[in-house]
Amino acid sequence: MKAEKAERTRSQERILHLLKNSNKAISAQDIYVELRNRNQSIGLATVYRALEALKLEGVVQVRTLASGESLYSCVQQDKHHLTCLQCGKSIPIHQCPVHELENQLNKSHKFKIFYHTLEFFGLCDRCQVSL
């Protein structure tokens, strides 16, 4: 039997709609500004609460950059990146080396996994040359 989901708030629906129509991951501050620009009155604290609820529901994922900034997007696929610590360039990795591990963890720990991220930090080729 499937657990019933709590109904989403209007703020959660607005944020989810914005994320679904965005072609990139965006910060909570950018979500706040975009909604305000659309004359949808919402507080920044409400944005953070709504994002947290959507994340716990498994429909929104968060990626934290080396700078500490968090970017939010709809859960579509697992995200993997090479991130340069000097220039901040982020290069997507299109193959996933951890799907089998995810399946094993799901079974062995009875842990419901919504998504995963894999991030490698270092220096891109251009920044290595400038050292």
N, C-alpha and C positions, 0 to 999 in steps of 0.2 A: 504494500500500500504506500502510495506516494504522499509525503508530507505536504500539507497545504501551505502555499506561499501567502505571506501577508500582502495586502494590497499596497501598491506603490503610492507614494505621495505625489502631488502635482509637481513638486520640485524634482523628485526622482525621475518622473516621466519626461520633464523638460530637458534634464541633463542627458538622459539616455537618448532622446531624440537628437540632441545636438551631437553627441558622440557618434551615433549611427550615421549621421550625415557629414561627419568630418573625415577627411582623407588622411589624417595623421593623429597621433596621440597629442593631447594638449594638457596644459597645467590647470589646476583648480582656479587659479587667478584668471587665466584666459577664458575659462568657462564662465566665471562670474562676469567678466567684462562683456563677453559676447551676449549673454542673456540680458544684461542691463542695456546693451545697445539695441536689443530687440524689444525694449520696453517691458521686459518680464522682470518685475521687481523681485529680487532675491538677495539675501545676505550672504557674505562669504562663508560664515560659519555654517549656514544652511547648505551651501554647496559642498563643503567638506563632509557634513553629516550624511547628505544624500549619496555622495560618492562612496563613503564607507559602507552604507547599507547595500548599495548596488554591488560593491566588491564582495561582500559577504553572501550575497545572493548568487554570485558566480557569473554575473553578466558584464562586469567591468573589471579590467585588469589595470594594474599600475606598474610602471617601470620607473625606477629611481636612477637618475643619471649620476655621473661621477661628481657633479656640482652639488648634488643633494636635492635637486629639483625632481619632483614626481610628475610623471606624465600619465594621463589616463586615456584609455580607449576601450571600445567594446571588445569582449573576448571573441576573437575570430580564429586565431591560430596562435600557436606558441611563438614567442619572440626570442630571437638569438642575435647577439651583436658583438662586434669588436669595437671598443670605444677608446679613442685616443685621449689620454689624460692631459696632453698639452693643448691641442686645438679644439678638442671636444667632438671631432668628427666621429660619427657612429655608422659603422658598416654592417648591414644586415648579413647574417649567415643563413643560408636557405636550407641546409640539411640539419636534421635533428639527431644528435648522438645520444639522447637520453630517453627516448620514448619507451624502450624496453625497461629501463630502470623505473620509469613512472608506472608502468603496468605492474611490475613486481611490488613496488611500494603500495600501490592501491590494494593489491591482494594481501600482502603480508601484514599490513597495518590497518586494513579496512579503513583507509583514508580516502575520502572523496576529493580527487584532484580536479580543480576547475581549469587550471592552466599552469604553465611553468615558464620561466625566463632563464636564459643563460647569457651571461655577460662576461666578456673577457676585457680587461683593462690593460693598456700598454701605450705604445707609441706607433702612430701610423708611419708609413714609409717617408712621407714628406718631413715629418717632425724628427725622425731619426737622422735625416741628412742635415738638419739645422742645428744639431747638437755640437 
